[in-house]
Amino acid sequence: MQTKMFAEAPARLGNHADVSTRPHLASARRFFGHVVFVPACIVIFSLIATPSLWSAAPQQALSSESARTAVVTSIASPISIDGVLDEPVWKTSPKIGNLIQREPLVGQQPSESTEVVLLRDANNLYIGVICNDSEPNKIAGTQMARDGNVGSDDRITMVLDTYRDQRNAFYFQTNAVGALVDGLVFANGQSNSDWDAIWNVRTRRTEVGWTAEFAIPFKSLGFPAGSSVWGFNIARNIPRKSEEDRWSGARLQVTQFFQVSEAGEITGLEGLSQGIGMDVRPFVGGRWLHTKSTGRNNFNGKPGVDLFYNFTPSLKLSATVNTDFGETEADARQINLSRFSVLFPEKRAFFLEDVGVFNFASTGTADQPAGVPSTGSEIYPFFSRQIGLLNGEEVPIDFGLKLTGKIGRTEIGVLDVRTRDLPTVSEKNFVVLRAKQNFFEQSYIGGIFTRGNPALPISSTTVGADMRLATSHFMGRRNLVFNTFAIRSINEGNSDRNMTYGFSARYPNDKYDAQIVWREIQSNFRPALGFVQRRNVRLLRFGGSYNPRPMDFLGVQQMFHDFYYMRFTRLDNKQVESWNFFATMLDWHFRSGDALHSVLDVDSSYERLFSPFTIFPGVVLPVGEYRFTRGRVNFMTAPRRRISVNFNWSYGPYWSGHADTLQTGITFRVPPQFSISLNTNQTFARLPQGNFVARIFTSNINYSATPVLSFFNLIQYDNQSHNLGWQSRARWTLRPGNDLFIVFGQGWIQEPQGGFHFNAQDTKLSTKFQYTFRL
């Protein structure tokens, strides 16, 4: 096994003769039979169990009865974004109304008052927020970096559902020291924080609290032409009180603030314009590489351009030419001790634009309770990291085109990318088509098509269909979600057993959370532009969580108890390949922000190896059956503290022997500029086949001079590759849309005697400057 630095490339299929069309037609009939059959089962069940889901009028009426409404005031006078709400219009314009506590005292008035005013001119939406606080010296603001984790800070978060479709939104967030955090919300709760918009915010501490002043350009948003009503919600968090106040949806059953269906409405947005609707972003990238093995220095630089054009306010074309991703942060190091591939997230800006359009119902990581182990069988018919990366190496992109947006209630996504000709791989063109037809409040039916193979000179196509049925009005005001999908990969030489299909149902609510998942992944299912963790299996998973909120008991905010069972059966011989039973007996989250996640967890597993498994270099587990039950102790202190600690110890039988896994972390902060953390992940295994220790050490050293000038350092070591790596990144935003990136990377290889003996390897320095013209 090797350290997984990038998602694995599709397995080689070899050279085969062309396949006739008749098997394709037969397979297509089987494919569409599954596409129709599986959704039909869910539809019938839904008709029986949740008739209100299929009654649009009553559901809309219920939503409108509980929705809050506010007016955006149109202004002509200029607004200076400085965090000081001193323009007269801030005082004379109407406020949106009081926020309401969701936690800890649901439905009550907040312990500290918050005032919110919405303004607009021809170009921007302005949001002014006054956060009164009776103890201003206790306001927390630990992080200033762009897109930093402000979860332990006093903060303001808002969502803008510009299409009012109750499933997708833009979100913007800041804390008391003015961090700029933004992202995309999709599927009524899932989010991606790697997307960056052009916008601005400034904050100011006062004697009675703090204030925030936002300016969000209409050119940074997509919205339907002619609409004057948007979905809107805003929340304030006061971490020292474990308090969350919301404008709309302040109910415990609305477990996520990003549940867009619970947003209120803002009006007064008539006549919005995006001008020509074009952003032109030229950039210049440079790179210096010193190769240790040859002693050579290689300098190269290239210009490029990113272009964004709105055909309509809701339909955008994104283009990139001579693309450069030199500013992208390094992946977190992992040692894979499982038999299946690991997934690394996409971090490149071009592929993150409107990422929610390409989301597919087969992925289940976001549809499970926090803290519950994943299924380990994720399926992505399209995974953008397969484009421009091959076996961990960058494949330059000559150009990319992407069309995303909405036409009525139909979401579309079209992607076309061309990669460069290299000695190891010829130039290639990749195409992805995605469409979703929305119906009712939160449901859709969709399809996907991909073409291209990044690794092999053969044709590869993937087609799929999915459906999501969701409501937040099940049995009154509770959430219920059904997903179903079917996907087929079409590769030369593989015309059979090349499908996957399944369904899942989840009841994700505050006190009770339950789930069932069933899916089949056939042996030849290999989407060349996708990602599959395991094949030739049928998965069944079910379980639930009971999460009470005790009143005045030892300062506990909420208790979590999880019970989940999962089984994989092989398709070829019908034998059970593995099963797992996981139970959380004690998981207490305290109002202080500290958490005792586990003391008496049960993690019981069965594994059947049909072929030898190399779990670590030199340690090979033979064919056979393995049963082992492990325990866990896990706690963490509140991250808002100057020094915070987390500790996770997993112990007990492990495969044929025993193992202890220790995951530790300590973070020291000098808020809001500086933080340093050290994290370890170590497995000490003692097996009859051999003992081994798997180690990963990670350190982050970050400094933010201001919210627009930050320095990030990532240092990583693992004892499988014996590689020590350091990446240092600086980002300076001269003004929104104009950024300078400087990235330095250095690697070392540990000498055979171990210890602190390392030999320097390649050294790399990358720079990129981008400037945005808005037309």
N, C-alpha and C positions, 0 to 999 in steps of 0.2 A: 504494500500500500504506500502511496505517496501523499504528501501533504496536498490537500485540495486547494489550489489557489484560484481556480476558475471552474465554472461548470464544465462537466465533461462533454467532449464533442460526441456527436452521434457515433455509434459503433459502425465499423466498416461493413459494408454490404457486399463488397466484391463486384466483379464485372459479370453481368448476366446478359443474356439475349433479350431482345424486346419481348414484352408480354402482350399477348393478343388482347383485343378489346373485349371479347366475350367474357373472360373471367372478370374483367373490370366491371362489366355490366352486371354480372351476377353478384359481385361483391357490393356494387353500388346498391342493388336491390336489398341485400341483407343490411347494408348500412342504413338506408332510409327506413327500412322496417324497424330497426332498433330506434332510430330517431323518432318515429311515430309512436312506437309501442311504449317506450319508457315515459315520455311526457304524458301519454294518454293515461297511464296508471296514476300519475300524480294528479292530473286534472280530475279524474273520477274521484280520487280520495279527497281532493280539495272541495269538490262539489258537495260531498257528503259532510265533511268535517267543518268547513268554513264557508258557508254560503254567502256570508257578507263580503268575502273577497271578490266574488263575481258580481256583486251589485254595486255598480259604480256610483249611482246617485246617493244612496244612503251613506256610503263611505265618504264621499266628498262633503256631504252635509255635516257629518260628525267632525271632519277635519276643520271645516270653516267655523263651526261653533266654538272650538277651543282655540283658534288661531288669534294671535294678537296682531294689531295693525298699527303702523306709524307712518307719518308723512315726512318725506324728504323735502326740505325747504330749498327752493331755487334762489340763488344769490347772484349778484353782479359784482360785488366788491371783492377784492383779492383776499386770500387767506395765506398768511405766513406760517409755514410748518416749522414751529419751534417748540412745541409742547406747552406753550402758554396760551390759554384760551382767552385772549384779551381783546379780540375783535368784537365789536358790539353785537354782531349777528349771532354769536354764540349764546349771548344772554337773552336776546329777544326771540329766538326761534323756539318752537315747542320741543319738549323732551319726549322721548319715546315711551316713558312710563317706568315705574319701579321694576327692578329685578326681584325675583322670588327665590327663596332658598330651595335648593334640591337636597343638599346635605349641610349640616347634620339634621336640621329640623325642617323636614319637607313641608313645603307650602307656607312657611312662615316668612315674615319680613326679614331681610338680611340684617346681620348684626352691624354692618357698616353700609351706609347709603352710597349708591352709585347713580350718577346722572349721565345720560347719553343724549347727544344731539346729532342729527343727520342733516348735512347740507350738500348741495351740488351746484356746480356751475356747468359751463359748456364742456369741460374736459375731465373733471374729477368728481368723485364721491368723497366727501369729507366726513369723518367721524370724530367727534370730540367727546372724551370720557373724563369725568371727574370722579376719582375713587377716594371718597372720604374715609379717614381712618383715625380712630380715637387713640391709637398708639403708633404714630408715624415712625418712631424710632425702631419698631419691630418689623417694618416692611422688608420683605426679602427680595433681593435682586442679585443673583449669583452669576449670571451669564449674559454676556453682551454679543457673542459671536453670531453671525448670520446662520439661521436655521439651527441654533443651539438648543439643547434640551432645557427648557424653562419650566419643566414640570414641578420643580420644588420652589418656584418663585411666585410672588404676587403677580398675577397676569390677567390680561384681557384677551379673549379669543372670540372671533366672529366668523360666521359663514355667510356667503352670498350665493344663494341659489338663483342665479340670474335667469335661468330658463323656467323656473318655478315647476320643475318636474319632480321634485321631492325625492331625488335620488343622487344628484350630482351637485357639486358646489365648489367654490373657491374658498379657502380659509386663510385668515390673516391673524397674527398673534404678536403680542409684545408683552414685555414685563416692565417692572418699575424702572429699569435702567435702559430701556429703549432697544432691546434686541429685535431684529427683523426676522420673523419666522412666517413662512407661508407654505402652501401646499394645495393638493387637490383632494377632494372627497368624491368617492364614487360608490355605487352599489349601496347607497344609503347607510354609510357607516365606515367603509374601508377608506384608507387615506394613504397618500404618498407625499412625504415632506421634502423630497429631493427636487421638486419643481420650483423654479424661481420666477417671480414676476417682477416687473418694474413698478415700484411703489415706494412710499416713504412714510415714516412715522417718527415722531419725536416725543419724548416724555420729560416730565419735570417733577421733582420732589418738592412738596410744599409743607407748610407747618401743620396742615390738617389732612395730609394724605399724598396723593400723586395724581397727575393728569397725563393723558395721552392724546395726541393729535395725529390722525391718519389722513393721508391723501392717496386715493387709489384711482389711477387714471382709467377711464373707460376703454382706452386703447389696450389695456392689459387684460381685459375681460372679454369673454364671448357672451352674447345675449341675443334674443330674438328681436328682429326689427319690429317696431311698432308696439312693443310691450311696455307698459308703464308700471308693472307690478313685479317685484322680485321677492323671493324668499330670503328671510334675514333672521339671524339669531345672534345673540351676544351673551357671553358668560364672563363672570369674574370669579377668580379663585383666590382665596386667602389661606395659604397652606398652614400657617401656625394655628388656625382654628379648624382645619380640615373642612373648610366651608366652600361650597360651590353655589353661586347664585346665577340663575338664568333668566333671560327675558321671556322665553317660550320653552315649553316642554320641561318644566321643573318638576318632573315626576321620577320616582325611583325606577319605574319600569323603563324609562328612557335612559338606558345604561350608558350610552355614548352621546356626548354633545354633538358628534358628527352625524347623528341620525337626522338627516336633513328633512325627513317627513314631518318632524315636530317643529320646524321653524315657523316663525310668524311671517308677516308680509309687510313690505314697505312700498309706498306708492309715491306718485309725484315724479316719476322718471320718464316723462314724455319727451319725445324729440331728441333722444340721445344720439350722438354721432361719434364715429371713430375717424372722422376726416377721410383721407384717402384709404385709410385702413392698412397702411404698410409700415413695417419696421425693417430697416436695413441695418445689419450688424456686421460690418467688416471687422476682421481680426488679423493679427499677425502673431504667428507662433514661432518660437525658436527652440532648438534643442542642442545640447552638448552632451556627448556620450564618450566617456573614457572606458575603453575595454581593457580590463586587467590582463587577460590572456595574451593579447597582442601588443599592448602598450600604445595602441593607436587612439587618437582623438578624432572624433567625428562631429563636425558642425553642420547643421542644416536649419533652414528656416523656410517658412512658407506663408503666403497670405491666403486668406479664405474669406468666405462670407456666409452668413446666415440671413435668410430672408423670411419674413412673415407677412402674409397678405390675407386680409379678410375679404373674400368674395362677397359675403354678407356679414352682418354682425355675429352670425352664429355658424359660419362656415369658413374655416381658416386653412390656408396653405402654408406649410413650413418647408423651407428648402435649405440645404446646406451643401456647400461646394468646397472641395479640398479640406475636408473636415479635420479638426484638430481637437483631441481630448486630453491635451497635456495637463489640464488643471484637475483631472479626476483624481479623487482620493484613492489610496490603496485599499484592497480588500483586507478584511480581518482574517488573520491566519487561523487555519483549522487543521486538526488531525482527525481523519475520518476512521473511527474504530468500528463502524458498521459495514455491512456488505453492500451498501447502496450509495448512490451519488448524493453529494450535498449541494445546496443551492446558494449562490451568492447573488445579492440584489443588484439590479441595474442602477448605475450612478451617472451615466452619460446624459448630458442635458438634452440632446436632440431626441433621444428615445423616451425621455420622461415627459415631453410635451403631450398633454392630453392622454396620459397613460391609461386612464380609466376606460377609454373607448375600447381598448383591446383586452380588457379583463374578461375572463371566461369562467363559467360556473363550475368547472372541474376542480379548481383550486380550492382547497379546504382549510388552509392555514388560518385565514382570517375568520373562518366560520366555526371556531371552536373556543371554549373558554380559556382565558389566560391561565397559564400554569399547567395546563393539561398537555401531556406529550403529544406531538403531532403524529399523524398516521405513518409518516415515512413513505408515503406513496403519492406524492404530489404529481400532478399532470398539467403541463402547460402546452397547449397546441402551438402557442407562439411565445417564445422567450427571447427577448431582443438581444441578450448577450451572446447568442449564437451568431450574430452578425457583427463583423469587425473584430472578432476574437477567435483564435484557433489554437487549441492546445496551450492556452495561456499566453499566446503571443498576439500582438496587435496586427491586424490586417487593415491597411489604410483604406479609408472610404473616399472615393472620388466625388460622389454626390449622393444626396438623399432627398427624396420628396415625400411629404406626408400631407394628406388632406383629412382633416378631422372636423367634426361639428355635428349640426343637427339640421334636418329638413323636416319641419313639422315635429312629429313625435318619433322620428326615425334618427338614430345615431349612426354615423358612418365613420369608418376609419380606413384609409388607403395608404399603404407604405410601399415605397419603391426605393431600393438602395443598391448602389453599384460599388463593389469593392475592387481594389487594384490588383493587377497581375503581379505575382511574386514567384520566386523560384520554387517555393513549396506548394503553391496553390495558384491556379489560374484565376483570371478575373471572373467575377460572378455577379449575377443580378438576382435580387431577392424581392419578392412581391408578397404583401400581406393585405387581405381584404377582410373587413369586419363590419357587420351591421347588426343593429339591435332595434327591434320595433317595440316601443314602450306601450303598455296598456295599463289601465287602472292607475292607482297611485304609485306603486313601487314595483311593478312586474314588467317583464320583457320576454320576448322570444328572439333569438339571434342565430347568426351563422358566422363561420370563419373559413377562410381559404388562405393557404400559404403555398408558395412555390420557391424552390431553390434548395441546394445542398451545399453548406459551407465547406465540407471536407472532401467530397467525392465528386468525380465527373459523371454523375448519373442524375437522372431526373428524379425529383422528390416533390410530392404534393401532399398536403394535409387538408382535409375538409372536416367540418364539424358543425353541430347545431347544439344550442343550449337554451334552457328556459329557466327563469326565476319567477316564482310566485311568492309574494311577500305582502304582509299587512301588519300594521301596528294597532289594529282594532279587533284582534281575535279575542273572543270572550270579554268584550269590553274594550280595554285599552292595553292589551298585551301584544307582544311581538310573535310572529310565526313566519318562518322562511322555508320554502322548498326550492331545491335546485335539482335539475336533471340535465344530462348531456350525453352526447354520443359523438365520437371522433374516429376518423379512419385515416391512416397514413398510407400513401401509395408510393412505393419505392420499386425501382426496377428489380425484378427477381423475387419480390415478396407480394403475392397477390392473395394470401389467405392468412388468417389469424392475425390481422393487422388493425384491430379495432380496440377501443375502450369505450365503455359506457357505464352509467350508474346514476344514482340519485342520492340526495341527502335531505334531511329535514331537521330543523333546529327550532327550539323554543327558547330564545335568548332573552331572559328577563332577570330582574334584579334578585329576587329571592329563589326562584327556580330556573334552572337552565338545563335543557335536555337536548340530546342529539342522537340521530341514527344516520349512518353512512353505509352505502353499499355500492361497490364498483367492481368491474371486471377489466383487467388489463391484459390483453393477449400477448403472446410471445413475440410476434413480429411487429408490434406497434412501435414504430420508431419515427416520430415527427422530426424531420431534419432541422427545422427551425424552432423546435420545441424542447421540452425537458421532461424526462420521465425518470422517476427514482427506482422503480422496480417493475418487472414484467412477469407474465405467465402466472398471475395470481388473481384470486377473487377475494375482496376485502369485505368484511362485515365489522362494523364498529357501532357500539351503542353505549349510552351512559347518561348520567345526569349529575347536577350539582344542587346542593341545598345551601343557601347563603343567607342566614338570618342576620338581623341587625339588633343585637341586645341593647337594651336601654340601661345606661349607667352601670355597666359591668366592667370593672378594671380598665376603663378607658378604651374599650374595644369599639371600633367603628363598625366592622362587619366580620363575620366568620364565614369561611368557605369550606365546603365538604364535597369532594369530587369522587365519583365512582364510575370508571370507564373500562369497558372490555373491548378488545380488538382481536380479530383472527384473520390470518391469511391462509388460503387454501390454494395449492397449485392446480393449475388447469390441466396439465398433462397427465398426472397420475392421481388426482383428486385427494392427495394426502395433505394434511395440515402442515404448512411450512413454518408457521410461528403463531403464537398468541401472546397476549399481554393483558394483565389485569392491574389497573392502577387505582389506588384509593388514597385520598388525602383525608386524614382523620382530624388534623388540627392545622388550620391556616387562619391566623388572627391578624387583622390589620387594625392598628391602633390610631386613635385620633391624633396622636403626636406625629404620625408619619412613619413610625417604626413598624416593622412587620415580623411576625414569627410564622414563616411560611410552612414549616413542617417540623414535626418531631417524630410522629408515628406513621409516616407514609408507608404504604405497601406497594411494591413494584415487582410483581411476579411475572416471569417470562418463560416461554417455551420456544426453543429454536431447533429446527431439524435441518442439518446440513446434508445436501445431496451431493456435494463435491467439497473438497478441502477448501478451507478459508484461511487466508493469510491475514490475521488480525493486526500484526505488526511485523516489521522486517525480521525474519528468522523465527517467527512463532506461527506455526501452522496448526489449525484445529482440524482434526480428522472428521470424516463423514460420521454422522451419528445424531443422537438426540441429546439435547441439553435443557435442563430445567434449573432455574435459579430465582430466588426471591431476595430482593435487596431493600434496604431501609434508607432513610434520608433525614438529615437535619439541615434546615435552611432558615437563616434569619438575616435581616438587614436593618440598619438604622436609617433614620429619615435623611434623604439626600439633601435637605435644606441646611443641615448642620455643616459647620465649617470642616469638620472631619466626619466622614461617613464610611461605614464598613458594611460589607456583605460577606456571608460565609455559607457555603453549601458543601456538605459532606455526604457522599453516597457510599454505602458500605455493604459488605456481605458477599454471598456466593456470586460468581461471575463466570459464565460458561463452564469450563471444566474445573475451575478453581475458585479463587477469591480475588477481590480487588477493592481498593479504596480510591474514590475520586474526590479530590479537593478542589473546589473553585472558590477563590478568595479575591477580594478587592478592597482597596482602601483609597479614598479620595480626599485630598486636602485642597481647600479653596481659600483664596484671598479675594473675596467678592468685590466688584464683579469682573475684575480683569484677569485673574490668574487661577489656574487649577492644574493639579498634577494627580495622576492616578496610576496605580499599579495593580494589575489583575493577573492571576495565575489560574491555570487549568491543568491539573496533574492527575494522571491515573497510574496507580501503583498496582500492577497485576501480578499474581502468583498462580501460574497454571502448570500442570504437569508437562505441557509441551514447551514450557519456557517462561521465565519471568521477563517482564518489561516495564518500563516507565515511559509514559507519554507525557511530554511537558510542552506547554505554551505559556510564554511570559509576554505580557503586553503592557505598554506604558503610554499614556497620553499626557503631553505637556502643552498646555494651550495658554495663550496670552492674547487679550483683546485690548488694544489701546483705546478704541472707540467702537461703536456698533458697526462702523464701516471699515475698520482696519483690524484684521485678526491674523494670528500666527498659530498654526497647528503643527504638532509634532507627534508622530506615531512611530513607536519603537516596538518591534516584534521579534520573538525568537521561538523556534520549535526544535525539538531534539530529534525529529524524524528527518527533516531535510538538513539539520544542523546549520540553518541559515539565520543570520541576524540581519534584520533590515531596519532602516531608518528612512522615513519620509517626512520632510518638512515642507509645509505649504503656507504661503502668505497670500491673503486676498485683500485688496484695497479697492473699495468702491468709491471712485472719485465723485460720482453722482449716480443715481439709479439708472442702470443699463450700461454704465461705463466702468469696466473692471480691469484691474491688472492682477494677474496670477503669477506667482513664482513658486516653482516646485523643485525641491532638491531631494535626490534619492541616493542612498549608499547601502551597499550590501557587504556582508562578511560571511565567510565560511569557517566553521569551527574546525580546528585541527584535530587529528585522530586522538591525541591525548586528552581532549576535552578541556574542561575548566574554562578559564578566561583567555584561552589561546585561539585567536581568530586571524584569518588572512583576509585582507581587503579584496573585494571583487569590483564589479563595475560601478562607476559613478555617473550619475545622470543629473542634468540641470535643464529644466524646461521653463519657458516663459510664454505668456500669452496676454495680449492686450486686445480688448474688444470695445468698440464704440458703437452706440446705437443711435441711428437717425430715425425719428418718428415722423411720418408724413401723414 
